[in-house]
Amino acid sequence: MTKTFIIAEAGVNHNGSVEIAKKLVDAAATSGADAVKFQTFKAKNLVCKGMQKAEYQKKNTPDSESQYEMIKALELDKNDHLEIIEHCNKNNIMFLSTPFDHESIDLLDSLQIPIFKIPSGEITNYPYLKKIAGLKKQVILSTGMSTLEEVDSAIRILLEEGVNRENLTILHATSEYPCPIDEVNLSAMITIGKIFNLKFGYSDHTEGITVPISAVALGASIIEKHFTLSRNMEGPDHKASLEPNELLEMIDGIRKIELAL
């Protein structure tokens, strides 16, 4: 069996601090993850200043803070990226980041990031898809909130604009934070892999580690899971993330399942 590529999703759980980001890199490397992934964006390119936060964000962040203010505080600039990448190299773990706008795609490309992860929310953003496809890199496409027709359109654009089929992996995801177990619909992961004849994987938002381990048993080639240093930290995503000991336990379980298979 091919080894599952495990992405420890740090996301914005660094709270805007490079030092916390480095600690997240340390935790991901210690756990045995193949990559640690952050998020690259400019708040000015993403949200209007009067935009309300999502419900799960409202529960986990101060009421007085707007979505723009929340996102602005979580930005990482180029120097931050370089510092985190250097720390990843020292820890022998791959640095990845999801870009959320064209400026951020250019930044990550200039940093020679080998894999581009497309988040679910951008799957119908065709100019964005074309720009990433034109880089001719490996691409991971997440499909939360999407219809099969939308997934089909995104895949066609990526393939037509320069992505090799063997370099494209599609992830099943349920865009709920945290996602209830009875809304995972894990069989959909296999369905999308068969329908589109692509490598498939799973981006997990459930609590605990049962579902991602199960996804590997069902053939997932990539697992992505949010993690944090502590669920008690302030910020939008900490509550729906694993702590370092749980990330370690999940990866150990995945490696055992691989041996069993």
N, C-alpha and C positions, 0 to 999 in steps of 0.2 A: 504493500500500500504506500502511496505517496504521502509524505509527511504533510500534515495540515499546517497551513501558514496562519499563525496566530497573531492578530493585531491587538495589542493592548491600547485601547482608545483613551488617551489622556484628555483629548478634546480641549475644553476650556477650564479643566479642573486645576490649572495652575493659578487661577485667580489673577492673572496679569503679572505674576512674579516669575522671573527666570529661575530664581533659586528653588521655588516650589517645582517648576518644570523639571529641573535637574533631579530633584528627589523622585519625581514620577518616573523619569528615565531609569534611575537606580532600581526602583521597585519593579519596573517592567523587565529589566535585564535579569534581576535576581529570580524572577518568577519563571524565566525561560521563554518569554515571548520572543517571536521573531522580529517584531517591529513595534515601535511605540508611535502613536499617531496623535498629532495636534490639529488645530484648525487655524487657517490663515485667512484673514479678512480685513476689510476696512469698513468700519461702522457706517461711514458716510455713503458707501456704495450699497448698503444693505437695507437700512430702515429709515423711515421718516422720523423726525425727532418727537412727534406726538404719538408714535405707535405704541399700542398696549402690549404688554408681555403675554406669552402663552400662559394657560392656567397653571401648568406645573412649575413654570418660572415664578409666577406670583406667590406660590406656596413656599418657595425656597429662597426668595430674595426680598429685600426691603420694599415695602409698599411705596415709599417716597421716590424710588428709583425708576426712571423710564426704561423702556427696552433699549433705546439708543444709548443711554448712560451706562446701562449694564454691559452692552456689547463693546462700547468704546473702552471700558476699563479692562476688557479681556483681550485687546489687540496685542499682537506681538510684531515688532518691527523687524527689519532685515538683520540688524545686529543681534537682536534676541534670537532669531532663527539660527544665525551662525554659531552663537554660543551654545545653543541647545544641540545643534548638529555635532559640534566638536565633542560635547559630552557623550552623545550617543556613540560616536566613533570610539571613544575611550572605553565604553562599556560593551563594545561589539554587538550593538543592536541597531537595526535599521531605523532611520528617522523617516517618518511619513507625515504629511499634513494634507488636510482637505482644503482646497481653495474655494472661496464662496463668491468671487468676482473676478473679472478679467485681469485686473491689476495684480491680484494674488496668484493667478495662474502664471503670469509672467515672472513674478518673484520666485516661485517654486521652481520654475523651469530654469531660471538663472542659477539656482542653487543645485541643479542637476539631480533633482528628486527622481528616482527610478520608476515609481508607480504613482499614478494619479487616481485618487478615490473621489468618485462623484457622489455627493450626498443625495438622498431621496428627493429633497426639495428642488433640485436642479434638473430633474429628469425630463421636464418639458421645456427647459431653457435651451433652445436649439443653438443660438449663437455661442453659448457657453460650451455645449457639447462639441460643436465644430472646432472651437479653439483648442480644446484639449485633444481631440482626435488628430488635429494637424501636427501635434508634437510627436505622434507615432511612438508613444510610450506604452507600457503596460497600464491597463485601466481596470478599476474595480467599480462596478455600477450598483448602487443600492436602490431598492425598488419600493420602499415604504410609501403608502398612500396611492400607489399607481394602479392603473388598469393594465391588463395584458396588452391592449392596443398602444398605450403610452410607452410601455416597455419595448414593444416591437419597434415603434418609431425611433426611440432613442438608440436602440441597437443598430438599426439600419443607418442612421446618421453617423454613428461612430465608425462602423465598418466602411461606409462609403467615403468618409473623410480621412481615412488613413490608419485606423487601428486594425492590426492583424487579429483574426478570430482567435488564434491560440493565445493572444495577449489580453483577452477580455474575459473577465469573470463577473458573474451576476450574483448579487446577494439578495436573498429574501430578508425582509425586515418588516416589523410592525411598528409604526410610528406612534407609540404611546409610551410614556415615561412615568413610572415603570409600566411594562406591558403585562396584563393579567395572563396567566398560563393558558386560560381557555380561549384567548384571542391570538395565540401564536400561529396557529394553522401551519405547522411545520411541514406538512405534506406539500404545501405550495412551493417550498424550496425545490423539491424534486420535480414538480410540474414545470416550473420555469426553466429548469435545466434541460428537461426533455423537449419542451416546445421549441426552445431556441437553439438547442444543440450546442450549449456552452458549458464550460466549467461553472459550478455554482457553489455558493457558500451561504453563511448566515450571519447577519448583524443583529446581535441580541440586546434587547432592552428589558428582559424579564429580571426579576429578583432571583438571586442565587445562581447556581452553576449547572443545574440539571439539564436545561434545554440546550445550551451550546454543546455539552458533551453528547447529548442525544443526536444533535445535528451531524456531528462527526460520524456517528454510527450509521447515519443515513446517507453518508457520502459527501458531506461538505468539505471542500478543499481549502476554504478560508473561514476562519472564525474571527469576528470582531466583537469586543466586549469593553464597555466603559469601566474604568477603574479610577480610584481616588486614593489619596493618603488616608482620608477619614471621611466617613459619611456625615460627621458632625460639622464639617467645614461649611462656611457660607458660600453660596453660589448656586446656579441653576441646575447643575447636573450631578452634584455629589450624592444626593439621596438615592439616585437610580444607578449607582456605580458599586462595583466590588471594592473591597479593601485589599491591600497587598496580600494578606494571608489567604484570602478567598481566590484571588487571581492565581496564586501559586497552586492552590488545590484544584482549580479548574484545569489548568494546563497539565498538571500531573494526571488528572482523570482522562484528558484527551489523549495523552501519550500512552496510557494504559489501554484505552480503547483501540488505538492504532495497533498495538501489539496483539490484542485479542483478535482483531480482524485478520 
